[in-house]
Amino acid sequence: MNYDIHKIRSYFPILENKVYDKPFVYFDSGASAQKPVQVLEAEEELHNKYYGNIHRGAHFMADKATEQFENVRNKVKDLINAKNREEIIFTKGTTESINLVAFSFCEQFVKEGDEIIVSEMEHHANIVPWQLAAIRKKARIVKLPFSDKGEILLDKLPELINNKTKLIAIAHVSNVLGTINPISEITKIARQNNVVVLVDGAQAVQHLNVDVQETDVDFYTFSAHKMYGPNGVGVLYGKRKWLEQMPPYQGGGEMISEVSFEGTTFNEIPYKFEAGTPNITSVIAFGAAIDFLNKIGLPNIKEWENDLLHYATKKLKEIPGLKIYGESNSKSSVISFNIENVHAYDLGMLLDKMGIAVRTGHLCADTVMQHYNMQGCLRISFGAYNTKEEIDIFLKALKKVLLML
C-alpha cells in the first residue's frame, strides 16, 4: 500500500502542537476528527473571494457561492453512490438528520400501535428521536439486542418484525464497540417484510466505502466533522419515494414554492427539507474534506486504520485486568475498554496530562453501558493521521498511569 503518512500528517498542523509540554497524540477522532489545511483554506477562500447568500441572489457572488454549494451535493451523491442528487439533504449533523426522519416519516407513515425496531448498541441520537416519535404517535419501540462479543443478533430480527413494524434504526458502525453491522443483510430482511431501514453512518463514512444503492437502505445519515470536515453540517440521504411523501420538518424560506395567507405549497426535494439560510461556509468546506478523503482513498484509509486497530488491540490485551468491549471480527478503528479496579475517568485525566487525548464516560450510549453493567469506559479511536508510534506512546503512558494508580 502506498500510504504516505508523513504527507498526510503535514496537512494537520494541530498535530505538531504540544500539550503540557508533551507531544500531542489525538485518539478521539470518533468524537470529532481534526481538520486538514484544505478545509480551513476553503472556508477562508469563500469569505475572502465569493461569499453571498445562495439560491436567491441576483449577483455574481451569490451565483458563485450557489454553484460551489450545490457542487458539494454532487460530491456527497458520488461519495455514497446515491441515485439522485435530490436525495441528498444538508442538515446540522447526524442528530438533526435522524430527528428529521423521526418526525417527518413517522408523521406520515406511523400510527397508533405501530412499532419501530432500534438496536441496543445505538448512540443516544438514534434512540431518543424514535422514543419522542413513539410518544407522539402512540407507537412502540422494540429492542434488537447484541451479543457480549458486540455483534447484532441478526437471527432475532425476523422474530421481532410483524405487520405493525414500520422502521428499523441501526448504526452502520457502533461508536463504542466498533462493530461494523451487516447492513445489506438487515435491509434484505426488511425488504421481505416491507419495513424501512434508517442507518446512522456517523462512524462509518470516513472509514468505509458506503454504497446506499448496493445496501438498499432507505435513509442514511452522517456528519461532516467526523470526516475531517467542519462542524455544523450533516447529511440525510433518503430515497426519493419517501422524501417526496414526507411533510417538511421545518418551515421558513427556501422550503416553499408559494406562500399566501390562504395556504402554502412546498418546494421540491431536497429544498423542501432545507428551510432558511444554510451553513454555506461549512457545506462548501465539507466539499474540501470529501476531496481530501478521495485523494487518499477510502480503501487505503481502511487498510491503514485496520493495521492500527490490530496492533493496538494485541498490545492492550497484554495488560493484566484489561477488558475490551466489542470483539467482532468485522470491526472499525475503535477500542473501548476498562481496567480492573481503575476508574476510566482517572485514566483519561492522567493520560491528558501526558498529552494524549482519549474519550471517557458513557460515550452517549447508555444502553451499551447497561448491557455490560458498567458505568463508563475509556475509548481510543483512530483517524487517517494516526501512527503505530503514537500507539506506543499511548501504551507507555497507560502503563505509567497504572503504576501511579
FENCORSUL-V12103 format. One record per run of one state. SS is the DSSP state (~ for helix, > for strand, _ for the rest). FROM is the first residue (numbers start at 0). TO is the last residue. Records with the same first field share a line. If there is no record, write none. Layout:
SS=FROM-TO  FROM-TO
//
This chain:
_=0-3  10-11  16-16  19-20  23-23  26-26  28-35  49-58  80-83  91-92  109-113  119-122  126-126  137-138  144-144  146-150  152-152  160-163  171-171  173-177  180-181  192-194  200-210  215-217  227-232  238-238  243-254  260-261  266-269  273-278  296-296  316-320  325-329  331-332  339-340  342-342  353-354  357-357  361-364  371-375  381-386  404-404
~=4-9  12-15  36-48  59-79  84-86  93-108  123-125  127-136  153-159  182-191  211-214  223-226  239-242  270-272  279-295  297-315  343-352  365-370  387-403
>=17-18  21-22  24-25  27-27  87-90  114-118  139-143  145-145  151-151  164-170  172-172  178-179  195-199  218-222  233-237  255-259  262-265  321-324  330-330  333-338  341-341  355-356  358-360  376-380
//
